[in-house]
Amino acid sequence: MGAEAGWDHAADAVVVGSGNGALTAALCCHEMGLPDVVVLEKSGQYGGTSSISGGRVWIPNNHLAAEAGASDSLQDARAYLRAALPRTSRPGASRPTCARRRA
């Protein structure tokens, strides 16, 4: 372990990577009130594999979209998800069960 490392910055949250999941985590940290969130990315561009796979992020009914004039609602988001997701993926839906294999 040796000598203590010297740090030149402190943060409330450090997010490693900048793909869709990582940037969503960073945004959530900020929205939950953490004033200093740092995103670390090793490559020369943000986005991780999401940036080359055509990945998109949809955050329905958010205040930034509303401020930009977008029309959206929680009801619209729920209707879209009910139409788009398989019945077994919906919250509260019964899910298929797998029989346990006996040894």
Gaussian input, Z-matrix of N, CA and C with variables (Angstrom, degrees):
# hf/3-21g

backbone

0 1
 N
 C     1     B1
 C     2     B2     1     A1
 N     3     B3     2     A2     1     D1
 C     4     B4     3     A3     2     D2
 C     5     B5     4     A4     3     D3
 N     6     B6     5     A5     4     D4
 C     7     B7     6     A6     5     D5
 C     8     B8     7     A7     6     D6
 N     9     B9     8     A8     7     D7
 C    10    B10     9     A9     8     D8
 C    11    B11    10    A10     9     D9
 N    12    B12    11    A11    10    D10
 C    13    B13    12    A12    11    D11
 C    14    B14    13    A13    12    D12
 N    15    B15    14    A14    13    D13
 C    16    B16    15    A15    14    D14
 C    17    B17    16    A16    15    D15
 N    18    B18    17    A17    16    D16
 C    19    B19    18    A18    17    D17
 C    20    B20    19    A19    18    D18
 N    21    B21    20    A20    19    D19
 C    22    B22    21    A21    20    D20
 C    23    B23    22    A22    21    D21
 N    24    B24    23    A23    22    D22
 C    25    B25    24    A24    23    D23
 C    26    B26    25    A25    24    D24
 N    27    B27    26    A26    25    D25
 C    28    B28    27    A27    26    D26
 C    29    B29    28    A28    27    D27
 N    30    B30    29    A29    28    D28
 C    31    B31    30    A30    29    D29
 C    32    B32    31    A31    30    D30
 N    33    B33    32    A32    31    D31
 C    34    B34    33    A33    32    D32
 C    35    B35    34    A34    33    D33
 N    36    B36    35    A35    34    D34
 C    37    B37    36    A36    35    D35
 C    38    B38    37    A37    36    D36
 N    39    B39    38    A38    37    D37
 C    40    B40    39    A39    38    D38
 C    41    B41    40    A40    39    D39
 N    42    B42    41    A41    40    D40
 C    43    B43    42    A42    41    D41
 C    44    B44    43    A43    42    D42
 N    45    B45    44    A44    43    D43
 C    46    B46    45    A45    44    D44
 C    47    B47    46    A46    45    D45
 N    48    B48    47    A47    46    D46
 C    49    B49    48    A48    47    D47
 C    50    B50    49    A49    48    D48
 N    51    B51    50    A50    49    D49
 C    52    B52    51    A51    50    D50
 C    53    B53    52    A52    51    D51
 N    54    B54    53    A53    52    D52
 C    55    B55    54    A54    53    D53
 C    56    B56    55    A55    54    D54
 N    57    B57    56    A56    55    D55
 C    58    B58    57    A57    56    D56
 C    59    B59    58    A58    57    D57
 N    60    B60    59    A59    58    D58
 C    61    B61    60    A60    59    D59
 C    62    B62    61    A61    60    D60
 N    63    B63    62    A62    61    D61
 C    64    B64    63    A63    62    D62
 C    65    B65    64    A64    63    D63
 N    66    B66    65    A65    64    D64
 C    67    B67    66    A66    65    D65
 C    68    B68    67    A67    66    D66
 N    69    B69    68    A68    67    D67
 C    70    B70    69    A69    68    D68
 C    71    B71    70    A70    69    D69
 N    72    B72    71    A71    70    D70
 C    73    B73    72    A72    71    D71
 C    74    B74    73    A73    72    D72
 N    75    B75    74    A74    73    D73
 C    76    B76    75    A75    74    D74
 C    77    B77    76    A76    75    D75
 N    78    B78    77    A77    76    D76
 C    79    B79    78    A78    77    D77
 C    80    B80    79    A79    78    D78
 N    81    B81    80    A80    79    D79
 C    82    B82    81    A81    80    D80
 C    83    B83    82    A82    81    D81
 N    84    B84    83    A83    82    D82
 C    85    B85    84    A84    83    D83
 C    86    B86    85    A85    84    D84
 N    87    B87    86    A86    85    D85
 C    88    B88    87    A87    86    D86
 C    89    B89    88    A88    87    D87
 N    90    B90    89    A89    88    D88
 C    91    B91    90    A90    89    D89
 C    92    B92    91    A91    90    D90
 N    93    B93    92    A92    91    D91
 C    94    B94    93    A93    92    D92
 C    95    B95    94    A94    93    D93
 N    96    B96    95    A95    94    D94
 C    97    B97    96    A96    95    D95
 C    98    B98    97    A97    96    D96
 N    99    B99    98    A98    97    D97
 C   100   B100    99    A99    98    D98
 C   101   B101   100   A100    99    D99
 N   102   B102   101   A101   100   D100
 C   103   B103   102   A102   101   D101
 C   104   B104   103   A103   102   D102
 N   105   B105   104   A104   103   D103
 C   106   B106   105   A105   104   D104
 C   107   B107   106   A106   105   D105
 N   108   B108   107   A107   106   D106
 C   109   B109   108   A108   107   D107
 C   110   B110   109   A109   108   D108
 N   111   B111   110   A110   109   D109
 C   112   B112   111   A111   110   D110
 C   113   B113   112   A112   111   D111
 N   114   B114   113   A113   112   D112
 C   115   B115   114   A114   113   D113
 C   116   B116   115   A115   114   D114
 N   117   B117   116   A116   115   D115
 C   118   B118   117   A117   116   D116
 C   119   B119   118   A118   117   D117
 N   120   B120   119   A119   118   D118
 C   121   B121   120   A120   119   D119
 C   122   B122   121   A121   120   D120
 N   123   B123   122   A122   121   D121
 C   124   B124   123   A123   122   D122
 C   125   B125   124   A124   123   D123
 N   126   B126   125   A125   124   D124
 C   127   B127   126   A126   125   D125
 C   128   B128   127   A127   126   D126
 N   129   B129   128   A128   127   D127
 C   130   B130   129   A129   128   D128
 C   131   B131   130   A130   129   D129
 N   132   B132   131   A131   130   D130
 C   133   B133   132   A132   131   D131
 C   134   B134   133   A133   132   D132
 N   135   B135   134   A134   133   D133
 C   136   B136   135   A135   134   D134
 C   137   B137   136   A136   135   D135
 N   138   B138   137   A137   136   D136
 C   139   B139   138   A138   137   D137
 C   140   B140   139   A139   138   D138
 N   141   B141   140   A140   139   D139
 C   142   B142   141   A141   140   D140
 C   143   B143   142   A142   141   D141
 N   144   B144   143   A143   142   D142
 C   145   B145   144   A144   143   D143
 C   146   B146   145   A145   144   D144
 N   147   B147   146   A146   145   D145
 C   148   B148   147   A147   146   D146
 C   149   B149   148   A148   147   D147
 N   150   B150   149   A149   148   D148
 C   151   B151   150   A150   149   D149
 C   152   B152   151   A151   150   D150
 N   153   B153   152   A152   151   D151
 C   154   B154   153   A153   152   D152
 C   155   B155   154   A154   153   D153
 N   156   B156   155   A155   154   D154
 C   157   B157   156   A156   155   D155
 C   158   B158   157   A157   156   D156
 N   159   B159   158   A158   157   D157
 C   160   B160   159   A159   158   D158
 C   161   B161   160   A160   159   D159
 N   162   B162   161   A161   160   D160
 C   163   B163   162   A162   161   D161
 C   164   B164   163   A163   162   D162
 N   165   B165   164   A164   163   D163
 C   166   B166   165   A165   164   D164
 C   167   B167   166   A166   165   D165
 N   168   B168   167   A167   166   D166
 C   169   B169   168   A168   167   D167
 C   170   B170   169   A169   168   D168
 N   171   B171   170   A170   169   D169
 C   172   B172   171   A171   170   D170
 C   173   B173   172   A172   171   D171
 N   174   B174   173   A173   172   D172
 C   175   B175   174   A174   173   D173
 C   176   B176   175   A175   174   D174
 N   177   B177   176   A176   175   D175
 C   178   B178   177   A177   176   D176
 C   179   B179   178   A178   177   D177
 N   180   B180   179   A179   178   D178
 C   181   B181   180   A180   179   D179
 C   182   B182   181   A181   180   D180
 N   183   B183   182   A182   181   D181
 C   184   B184   183   A183   182   D182
 C   185   B185   184   A184   183   D183
 N   186   B186   185   A185   184   D184
 C   187   B187   186   A186   185   D185
 C   188   B188   187   A187   186   D186
 N   189   B189   188   A188   187   D187
 C   190   B190   189   A189   188   D188
 C   191   B191   190   A190   189   D189
 N   192   B192   191   A191   190   D190
 C   193   B193   192   A192   191   D191
 C   194   B194   193   A193   192   D192
 N   195   B195   194   A194   193   D193
 C   196   B196   195   A195   194   D194
 C   197   B197   196   A196   195   D195
 N   198   B198   197   A197   196   D196
 C   199   B199   198   A198   197   D197
 C   200   B200   199   A199   198   D198
 N   201   B201   200   A200   199   D199
 C   202   B202   201   A201   200   D200
 C   203   B203   202   A202   201   D201
 N   204   B204   203   A203   202   D202
 C   205   B205   204   A204   203   D203
 C   206   B206   205   A205   204   D204
 N   207   B207   206   A206   205   D205
 C   208   B208   207   A207   206   D206
 C   209   B209   208   A208   207   D207
 N   210   B210   209   A209   208   D208
 C   211   B211   210   A210   209   D209
 C   212   B212   211   A211   210   D210
 N   213   B213   212   A212   211   D211
 C   214   B214   213   A213   212   D212
 C   215   B215   214   A214   213   D213
 N   216   B216   215   A215   214   D214
 C   217   B217   216   A216   215   D215
 C   218   B218   217   A217   216   D216
 N   219   B219   218   A218   217   D217
 C   220   B220   219   A219   218   D218
 C   221   B221   220   A220   219   D219
 N   222   B222   221   A221   220   D220
 C   223   B223   222   A222   221   D221
 C   224   B224   223   A223   222   D222
 N   225   B225   224   A224   223   D223
 C   226   B226   225   A225   224   D224
 C   227   B227   226   A226   225   D225
 N   228   B228   227   A227   226   D226
 C   229   B229   228   A228   227   D227
 C   230   B230   229   A229   228   D228
 N   231   B231   230   A230   229   D229
 C   232   B232   231   A231   230   D230
 C   233   B233   232   A232   231   D231
 N   234   B234   233   A233   232   D232
 C   235   B235   234   A234   233   D233
 C   236   B236   235   A235   234   D234
 N   237   B237   236   A236   235   D235
 C   238   B238   237   A237   236   D236
 C   239   B239   238   A238   237   D237
 N   240   B240   239   A239   238   D238
 C   241   B241   240   A240   239   D239
 C   242   B242   241   A241   240   D240
 N   243   B243   242   A242   241   D241
 C   244   B244   243   A243   242   D242
 C   245   B245   244   A244   243   D243
 N   246   B246   245   A245   244   D244
 C   247   B247   246   A246   245   D245
 C   248   B248   247   A247   246   D246
 N   249   B249   248   A248   247   D247
 C   250   B250   249   A249   248   D248
 C   251   B251   250   A250   249   D249
 N   252   B252   251   A251   250   D250
 C   253   B253   252   A252   251   D251
 C   254   B254   253   A253   252   D252
 N   255   B255   254   A254   253   D253
 C   256   B256   255   A255   254   D254
 C   257   B257   256   A256   255   D255
 N   258   B258   257   A257   256   D256
 C   259   B259   258   A258   257   D257
 C   260   B260   259   A259   258   D258
 N   261   B261   260   A260   259   D259
 C   262   B262   261   A261   260   D260
 C   263   B263   262   A262   261   D261
 N   264   B264   263   A263   262   D262
 C   265   B265   264   A264   263   D263
 C   266   B266   265   A265   264   D264
 N   267   B267   266   A266   265   D265
 C   268   B268   267   A267   266   D266
 C   269   B269   268   A268   267   D267
 N   270   B270   269   A269   268   D268
 C   271   B271   270   A270   269   D269
 C   272   B272   271   A271   270   D270
 N   273   B273   272   A272   271   D271
 C   274   B274   273   A273   272   D272
 C   275   B275   274   A274   273   D273
 N   276   B276   275   A275   274   D274
 C   277   B277   276   A276   275   D275
 C   278   B278   277   A277   276   D276
 N   279   B279   278   A278   277   D277
 C   280   B280   279   A279   278   D278
 C   281   B281   280   A280   279   D279
 N   282   B282   281   A281   280   D280
 C   283   B283   282   A282   281   D281
 C   284   B284   283   A283   282   D282
 N   285   B285   284   A284   283   D283
 C   286   B286   285   A285   284   D284
 C   287   B287   286   A286   285   D285
 N   288   B288   287   A287   286   D286
 C   289   B289   288   A288   287   D287
 C   290   B290   289   A289   288   D288
 N   291   B291   290   A290   289   D289
 C   292   B292   291   A291   290   D290
 C   293   B293   292   A292   291   D291
 N   294   B294   293   A293   292   D292
 C   295   B295   294   A294   293   D293
 C   296   B296   295   A295   294   D294
 N   297   B297   296   A296   295   D295
 C   298   B298   297   A297   296   D296
 C   299   B299   298   A298   297   D297
 N   300   B300   299   A299   298   D298
 C   301   B301   300   A300   299   D299
 C   302   B302   301   A301   300   D300
 N   303   B303   302   A302   301   D301
 C   304   B304   303   A303   302   D302
 C   305   B305   304   A304   303   D303
 N   306   B306   305   A305   304   D304
 C   307   B307   306   A306   305   D305
 C   308   B308   307   A307   306   D306

   B1=1.4329
   B2=1.5128
   B3=1.2431
   B4=1.4513
   B5=1.5150
   B6=1.3411
   B7=1.4672
   B8=1.5233
   B9=1.3174
   B10=1.4688
   B11=1.5231
   B12=1.3336
   B13=1.4613
   B14=1.5228
   B15=1.3085
   B16=1.4587
   B17=1.5214
   B18=1.3145
   B19=1.4523
   B20=1.5142
   B21=1.3359
   B22=1.4609
   B23=1.5220
   B24=1.3427
   B25=1.4594
   B26=1.5189
   B27=1.2923
   B28=1.4637
   B29=1.5198
   B30=1.3315
   B31=1.4606
   B32=1.5199
   B33=1.3165
   B34=1.4581
   B35=1.5200
   B36=1.3440
   B37=1.4642
   B38=1.5162
   B39=1.3102
   B40=1.4603
   B41=1.5194
   B42=1.3317
   B43=1.4567
   B44=1.5147
   B45=1.3249
   B46=1.4597
   B47=1.5222
   B48=1.3231
   B49=1.4557
   B50=1.5161
   B51=1.3375
   B52=1.4607
   B53=1.5216
   B54=1.3181
   B55=1.4629
   B56=1.5214
   B57=1.3191
   B58=1.4644
   B59=1.5216
   B60=1.3227
   B61=1.4598
   B62=1.5139
   B63=1.3189
   B64=1.4617
   B65=1.5254
   B66=1.3263
   B67=1.4620
   B68=1.5253
   B69=1.3255
   B70=1.4616
   B71=1.5234
   B72=1.3353
   B73=1.4657
   B74=1.5215
   B75=1.3270
   B76=1.4703
   B77=1.5281
   B78=1.3245
   B79=1.4589
   B80=1.5220
   B81=1.3201
   B82=1.4732
   B83=1.5259
   B84=1.3243
   B85=1.4695
   B86=1.5200
   B87=1.3241
   B88=1.4665
   B89=1.5296
   B90=1.3281
   B91=1.4679
   B92=1.5287
   B93=1.3403
   B94=1.4602
   B95=1.5239
   B96=1.3400
   B97=1.4486
   B98=1.5136
   B99=1.3226
   B100=1.4692
   B101=1.5240
   B102=1.3256
   B103=1.4646
   B104=1.5261
   B105=1.3300
   B106=1.4635
   B107=1.5265
   B108=1.3387
   B109=1.4624
   B110=1.5249
   B111=1.3263
   B112=1.4606
   B113=1.5230
   B114=1.3486
   B115=1.4633
   B116=1.5239
   B117=1.3301
   B118=1.4613
   B119=1.5292
   B120=1.3100
   B121=1.4687
   B122=1.5089
   B123=1.3303
   B124=1.4644
   B125=1.5278
   B126=1.3249
   B127=1.4633
   B128=1.5215
   B129=1.2993
   B130=1.4572
   B131=1.5164
   B132=1.3277
   B133=1.4625
   B134=1.5197
   B135=1.3158
   B136=1.4603
   B137=1.5246
   B138=1.3089
   B139=1.4564
   B140=1.5075
   B141=1.3257
   B142=1.4599
   B143=1.5174
   B144=1.3173
   B145=1.4681
   B146=1.5217
   B147=1.3225
   B148=1.4692
   B149=1.5245
   B150=1.3181
   B151=1.4649
   B152=1.5217
   B153=1.3183
   B154=1.4610
   B155=1.5253
   B156=1.3337
   B157=1.4634
   B158=1.5184
   B159=1.3176
   B160=1.4583
   B161=1.5148
   B162=1.3368
   B163=1.4648
   B164=1.5225
   B165=1.3044
   B166=1.4553
   B167=1.5227
   B168=1.3046
   B169=1.4608
   B170=1.5208
   B171=1.3171
   B172=1.4578
   B173=1.5170
   B174=1.3122
   B175=1.4568
   B176=1.5231
   B177=1.3371
   B178=1.4629
   B179=1.5206
   B180=1.3168
   B181=1.4627
   B182=1.5310
   B183=1.3403
   B184=1.4689
   B185=1.5303
   B186=1.3051
   B187=1.4637
   B188=1.5293
   B189=1.3189
   B190=1.4652
   B191=1.5251
   B192=1.3440
   B193=1.4604
   B194=1.5271
   B195=1.3415
   B196=1.4627
   B197=1.5307
   B198=1.3427
   B199=1.4603
   B200=1.5204
   B201=1.3441
   B202=1.4620
   B203=1.5280
   B204=1.3525
   B205=1.4582
   B206=1.5163
   B207=1.3314
   B208=1.4615
   B209=1.5167
   B210=1.3210
   B211=1.4606
   B212=1.5223
   B213=1.3196
   B214=1.4514
   B215=1.5205
   B216=1.3136
   B217=1.4600
   B218=1.5187
   B219=1.3103
   B220=1.4585
   B221=1.5266
   B222=1.3149
   B223=1.4548
   B224=1.5379
   B225=1.3351
   B226=1.4624
   B227=1.5241
   B228=1.3349
   B229=1.4641
   B230=1.5222
   B231=1.3350
   B232=1.4656
   B233=1.5235
   B234=1.3268
   B235=1.4683
   B236=1.5251
   B237=1.3262
   B238=1.4673
   B239=1.5257
   B240=1.3346
   B241=1.4673
   B242=1.5265
   B243=1.3457
   B244=1.4708
   B245=1.5223
   B246=1.3223
   B247=1.4613
   B248=1.5304
   B249=1.3349
   B250=1.4644
   B251=1.5233
   B252=1.3423
   B253=1.4589
   B254=1.5243
   B255=1.3233
   B256=1.4716
   B257=1.5294
   B258=1.3148
   B259=1.4685
   B260=1.5252
   B261=1.3255
   B262=1.4684
   B263=1.5143
   B264=1.3380
   B265=1.4640
   B266=1.5153
   B267=1.3120
   B268=1.4564
   B269=1.5160
   B270=1.3280
   B271=1.4761
   B272=1.5301
   B273=1.3229
   B274=1.4548
   B275=1.5121
   B276=1.3205
   B277=1.4665
   B278=1.5161
   B279=1.3116
   B280=1.4669
   B281=1.5174
   B282=1.2908
   B283=1.4614
   B284=1.5206
   B285=1.3069
   B286=1.4640
   B287=1.5259
   B288=1.2790
   B289=1.4572
   B290=1.5105
   B291=1.2922
   B292=1.4666
   B293=1.5201
   B294=1.2988
   B295=1.4576
   B296=1.5115
   B297=1.3152
   B298=1.4623
   B299=1.5138
   B300=1.2757
   B301=1.4586
   B302=1.5382
   B303=1.2929
   B304=1.4660
   B305=1.5005
   B306=1.3236
   B307=1.4728
   B308=1.5057
   A1=111.89
   A2=122.80
   A3=124.07
   A4=115.43
   A5=115.27
   A6=121.86
   A7=111.33
   A8=114.93
   A9=121.02
   A10=109.46
   A11=115.18
   A12=120.16
   A13=109.18
   A14=116.92
   A15=120.65
   A16=109.30
   A17=116.79
   A18=121.49
   A19=109.08
   A20=116.44
   A21=119.58
   A22=112.62
   A23=116.62
   A24=119.71
   A25=109.74
   A26=116.92
   A27=122.64
   A28=107.45
   A29=117.50
   A30=121.91
   A31=109.98
   A32=115.51
   A33=120.83
   A34=111.25
   A35=117.00
   A36=121.98
   A37=108.73
   A38=116.50
   A39=122.59
   A40=107.29
   A41=116.38
   A42=122.68
   A43=107.39
   A44=116.56
   A45=121.23
   A46=108.58
   A47=115.66
   A48=121.73
   A49=110.17
   A50=115.86
   A51=119.07
   A52=112.30
   A53=116.49
   A54=120.05
   A55=110.48
   A56=116.34
   A57=120.48
   A58=112.30
   A59=117.62
   A60=120.57
   A61=112.27
   A62=116.45
   A63=120.71
   A64=111.78
   A65=117.03
   A66=118.99
   A67=111.37
   A68=117.48
   A69=120.25
   A70=109.66
   A71=117.07
   A72=120.71
   A73=110.79
   A74=117.50
   A75=120.88
   A76=110.76
   A77=116.98
   A78=121.04
   A79=110.63
   A80=116.93
   A81=120.32
   A82=111.01
   A83=117.36
   A84=120.39
   A85=110.26
   A86=116.01
   A87=120.53
   A88=110.86
   A89=116.44
   A90=120.69
   A91=111.66
   A92=118.10
   A93=121.61
   A94=112.01
   A95=116.68
   A96=119.96
   A97=116.66
   A98=118.19
   A99=118.39
   A100=108.25
   A101=117.68
   A102=119.85
   A103=115.06
   A104=117.67
   A105=119.45
   A106=109.38
   A107=115.91
   A108=122.54
   A109=107.68
   A110=116.39
   A111=121.72
   A112=108.93
   A113=116.59
   A114=122.43
   A115=107.48
   A116=116.51
   A117=121.59
   A118=109.11
   A119=117.34
   A120=122.31
   A121=108.33
   A122=116.47
   A123=119.81
   A124=114.00
   A125=117.38
   A126=118.82
   A127=111.23
   A128=116.03
   A129=121.71
   A130=114.34
   A131=118.01
   A132=119.79
   A133=110.49
   A134=115.43
   A135=120.57
   A136=109.46
   A137=115.10
   A138=119.96
   A139=114.52
   A140=117.54
   A141=119.97
   A142=111.60
   A143=116.16
   A144=119.37
   A145=111.37
   A146=117.40
   A147=119.97
   A148=111.04
   A149=117.42
   A150=120.56
   A151=112.53
   A152=117.30
   A153=118.98
   A154=112.61
   A155=116.67
   A156=119.36
   A157=112.15
   A158=117.26
   A159=120.21
   A160=112.40
   A161=116.91
   A162=121.00
   A163=111.86
   A164=114.60
   A165=121.55
   A166=108.84
   A167=116.58
   A168=121.62
   A169=107.77
   A170=115.80
   A171=121.52
   A172=107.53
   A173=116.64
   A174=122.13
   A175=106.10
   A176=116.19
   A177=118.97
   A178=113.01
   A179=114.38
   A180=122.42
   A181=112.58
   A182=116.67
   A183=118.34
   A184=110.89
   A185=114.83
   A186=120.39
   A187=112.83
   A188=118.80
   A189=120.21
   A190=110.93
   A191=116.42
   A192=119.74
   A193=110.48
   A194=116.16
   A195=120.10
   A196=110.71
   A197=116.67
   A198=120.86
   A199=111.75
   A200=116.57
   A201=121.41
   A202=111.92
   A203=116.13
   A204=120.04
   A205=115.36
   A206=118.04
   A207=120.43
   A208=110.23
   A209=115.08
   A210=120.65
   A211=107.56
   A212=116.71
   A213=121.95
   A214=108.21
   A215=116.12
   A216=118.93
   A217=108.96
   A218=115.60
   A219=121.03
   A220=109.95
   A221=117.00
   A222=120.88
   A223=111.07
   A224=117.73
   A225=121.34
   A226=110.88
   A227=116.79
   A228=121.00
   A229=110.73
   A230=116.75
   A231=120.09
   A232=111.22
   A233=117.25
   A234=120.72
   A235=110.20
   A236=117.06
   A237=120.69
   A238=110.74
   A239=116.73
   A240=120.12
   A241=111.68
   A242=117.66
   A243=119.77
   A244=110.73
   A245=117.13
   A246=120.85
   A247=112.69
   A248=116.57
   A249=120.28
   A250=114.76
   A251=117.50
   A252=120.34
   A253=111.58
   A254=115.61
   A255=118.15
   A256=109.27
   A257=116.13
   A258=121.14
   A259=111.53
   A260=119.61
   A261=121.89
   A262=113.02
   A263=118.23
   A264=121.05
   A265=112.51
   A266=117.52
   A267=120.70
   A268=111.01
   A269=116.96
   A270=119.68
   A271=110.83
   A272=115.48
   A273=120.94
   A274=114.26
   A275=117.89
   A276=120.07
   A277=109.72
   A278=115.54
   A279=117.77
   A280=107.72
   A281=115.04
   A282=120.28
   A283=110.02
   A284=115.82
   A285=117.42
   A286=110.24
   A287=116.60
   A288=120.25
   A289=110.02
   A290=116.13
   A291=121.65
   A292=108.11
   A293=116.22
   A294=120.09
   A295=108.27
   A296=116.05
   A297=119.66
   A298=110.00
   A299=114.57
   A300=120.14
   A301=108.61
   A302=115.34
   A303=119.20
   A304=110.17
   A305=115.51
   A306=120.65
   A307=110.87
   D1=-37.13
   D2=172.88
   D3=58.19
   D4=-148.19
   D5=-175.69
   D6=-70.78
   D7=152.23
   D8=178.14
   D9=-68.32
   D10=139.15
   D11=177.07
   D12=-75.39
   D13=143.34
   D14=175.16
   D15=-93.84
   D16=133.02
   D17=-179.54
   D18=-112.84
   D19=143.23
   D20=179.03
   D21=-107.92
   D22=2.79
   D23=179.22
   D24=-152.68
   D25=141.23
   D26=174.24
   D27=-118.99
   D28=147.48
   D29=-179.09
   D30=-139.99
   D31=155.30
   D32=175.61
   D33=-76.99
   D34=-32.31
   D35=177.46
   D36=-146.13
   D37=138.97
   D38=175.32
   D39=-120.12
   D40=122.01
   D41=179.95
   D42=-108.64
   D43=125.26
   D44=-178.02
   D45=-98.57
   D46=119.86
   D47=-177.51
   D48=100.04
   D49=163.09
   D50=-177.40
   D51=-136.57
   D52=27.81
   D53=174.49
   D54=-73.71
   D55=-177.79
   D56=-178.18
   D57=-54.94
   D58=-45.99
   D59=-178.96
   D60=-64.66
   D61=-43.23
   D62=-178.39
   D63=-66.55
   D64=-45.29
   D65=-179.87
   D66=-68.92
   D67=-31.21
   D68=174.35
   D69=-65.00
   D70=-42.15
   D71=177.39
   D72=-62.36
   D73=-42.10
   D74=179.36
   D75=-63.91
   D76=-42.71
   D77=178.40
   D78=-63.43
   D79=-42.65
   D80=178.56
   D81=-62.14
   D82=-42.13
   D83=177.32
   D84=-58.12
   D85=-46.13
   D86=179.62
   D87=-63.20
   D88=-46.32
   D89=-178.52
   D90=-65.20
   D91=-26.44
   D92=178.31
   D93=-83.84
   D94=1.35
   D95=172.05
   D96=104.73
   D97=4.88
   D98=176.70
   D99=-75.29
   D100=119.89
   D101=-173.33
   D102=-75.19
   D103=-23.39
   D104=-174.61
   D105=-130.61
   D106=98.88
   D107=179.39
   D108=-114.01
   D109=127.90
   D110=-178.71
   D111=-113.32
   D112=132.72
   D113=175.11
   D114=-108.58
   D115=123.87
   D116=178.16
   D117=-104.86
   D118=130.67
   D119=179.17
   D120=-133.97
   D121=128.47
   D122=-177.20
   D123=-82.22
   D124=-24.11
   D125=-177.10
   D126=-88.76
   D127=176.80
   D128=-177.84
   D129=-80.54
   D130=-4.02
   D131=178.68
   D132=-138.46
   D133=150.48
   D134=176.67
   D135=-79.06
   D136=155.28
   D137=173.51
   D138=118.58
   D139=-16.09
   D140=-179.29
   D141=52.67
   D142=-148.99
   D143=179.71
   D144=-68.71
   D145=-21.01
   D146=177.56
   D147=-61.85
   D148=-33.01
   D149=-177.02
   D150=-71.40
   D151=-22.60
   D152=179.39
   D153=-105.20
   D154=-5.58
   D155=-179.99
   D156=-100.58
   D157=-0.50
   D158=-177.60
   D159=80.27
   D160=17.51
   D161=-178.30
   D162=-63.46
   D163=144.16
   D164=177.98
   D165=-128.75
   D166=158.12
   D167=176.17
   D168=-120.06
   D169=131.80
   D170=176.80
   D171=-119.29
   D172=119.69
   D173=177.74
   D174=-121.12
   D175=92.06
   D176=-173.72
   D177=-68.15
   D178=149.47
   D179=172.10
   D180=55.99
   D181=41.07
   D182=-179.15
   D183=-97.69
   D184=155.06
   D185=-173.94
   D186=-66.86
   D187=-28.79
   D188=-179.74
   D189=-68.80
   D190=-41.25
   D191=177.54
   D192=-65.28
   D193=-41.05
   D194=179.09
   D195=-61.66
   D196=-42.34
   D197=178.87
   D198=-63.62
   D199=-28.13
   D200=179.24
   D201=-86.33
   D202=-0.03
   D203=176.30
   D204=96.74
   D205=4.98
   D206=179.51
   D207=-72.59
   D208=141.12
   D209=177.66
   D210=-98.51
   D211=118.87
   D212=-176.43
   D213=-154.75
   D214=155.29
   D215=177.37
   D216=-150.42
   D217=161.20
   D218=176.35
   D219=-62.28
   D220=-38.62
   D221=179.23
   D222=-63.37
   D223=-41.79
   D224=177.25
   D225=-61.90
   D226=-41.83
   D227=179.75
   D228=-64.05
   D229=-44.48
   D230=178.90
   D231=-63.24
   D232=-41.63
   D233=179.36
   D234=-62.71
   D235=-42.89
   D236=178.68
   D237=-61.46
   D238=-47.92
   D239=-178.56
   D240=-64.55
   D241=-38.73
   D242=177.10
   D243=-61.19
   D244=-38.05
   D245=-179.75
   D246=-75.94
   D247=-33.02
   D248=-172.88
   D249=-88.96
   D250=-30.98
   D251=-174.61
   D252=-90.23
   D253=145.64
   D254=173.70
   D255=-60.94
   D256=149.70
   D257=-177.06
   D258=-53.39
   D259=-37.99
   D260=-177.23
   D261=-73.06
   D262=-12.05
   D263=179.31
   D264=-91.77
   D265=-6.88
   D266=-176.62
   D267=-78.76
   D268=142.66
   D269=177.37
   D270=-56.55
   D271=134.15
   D272=178.62
   D273=84.44
   D274=-6.97
   D275=179.98
   D276=-76.21
   D277=148.55
   D278=176.04
   D279=-72.53
   D280=142.86
   D281=-178.07
   D282=-112.98
   D283=147.20
   D284=177.52
   D285=-62.93
   D286=144.85
   D287=177.90
   D288=-110.10
   D289=152.73
   D290=178.53
   D291=-104.84
   D292=135.58
   D293=175.97
   D294=-71.46
   D295=140.93
   D296=177.21
   D297=-78.30
   D298=138.94
   D299=178.97
   D300=-83.27
   D301=129.58
   D302=179.87
   D303=-86.76
   D304=140.01
   D305=-179.39
   D306=-78.96

